[in-house]
Amino acid sequence: MSPETLFMWFNNGVLPAWLLLLFAPRWRFTQSIVQTFWIPGILGLGYLLAIINGAGEAAEGASFSSLPGVMLLFASPWGALAGWIHYLAFDLFVGAWEVRDAQRRNIPHLWVCFCLVFTLMMGPVGLLLYAGLRVLWNTGFSTEEAGSPQTA
């Protein structure tokens, strides 16, 4: 399969998970699929596939130790795909954590939805907004887990 086809599959494939987090966060299906490692695990396999397929395509000077080196890592279609899947996996993982954490802290989901949209589009900004929401909601700023979520 081409990197372009895989990009389309992975990019569109995470959207249902985000919709479940936004509109059905307490649904058992959401909690058993999105709130576990299933989807990030599948994304991780896609990431590994992209890394393996692009291993021989890295340009000379590609590395993680400088900005020009990182830019060269993303110069090939497989390298760009690997980077994009990396974003998809971690942003979804963070979004799922935000939902679980908010449920445990009794933060209204409508407020969390705003953060989720930003987490989907600009991961660290969404996480920063959620951290701010927790401070405003007076639940603190640490990533320590709160008590178990209430059932709806």
SULFENWO-V649298 format. One line per field, one symbol per residue. ss: DSSP state (A for helix, B for strand, O for the rest). phi: phi as a letter, one per 20 degrees, with the letter a starting at -180 (. if undefined). psi: psi as a letter, one per 40 degrees, with the letter a starting at -180 (. if undefined). Layout:
ss: ???
phi: ???
psi: ???
This chain:
ss: OOAAAAAAAAAAAOAAAAAAAAAOOOOAAAAAAAOOOAAAAAAAAAAAAAAAAAAAAOOOOOOOOOAAAAAAAOOOAAAAAAAAAAAAAAAAAAAAAAAAAAAAOOOOAAAAAAAAAAAAAOAAAAAAAAAAAAAAOOOOOOOOOOOOOOOO
phi: .fffffgffffffefgffffffdbfefgfffedfedegfgffffffffgffffegeeffgnfaeebfgffgffefegffffgfffgfgffffgffffgffffffelegfgffggffffffebhffffffffffffffmdndfeffefffeee
psi: iidddddddddddeddddddddefdehdddddddeaeddddddddddddddddedeehihehieeidddddddediddddddddddddddddddddddddddddefhhdddddddddddddgcdddddddddddddefeieiehhaiiiii.
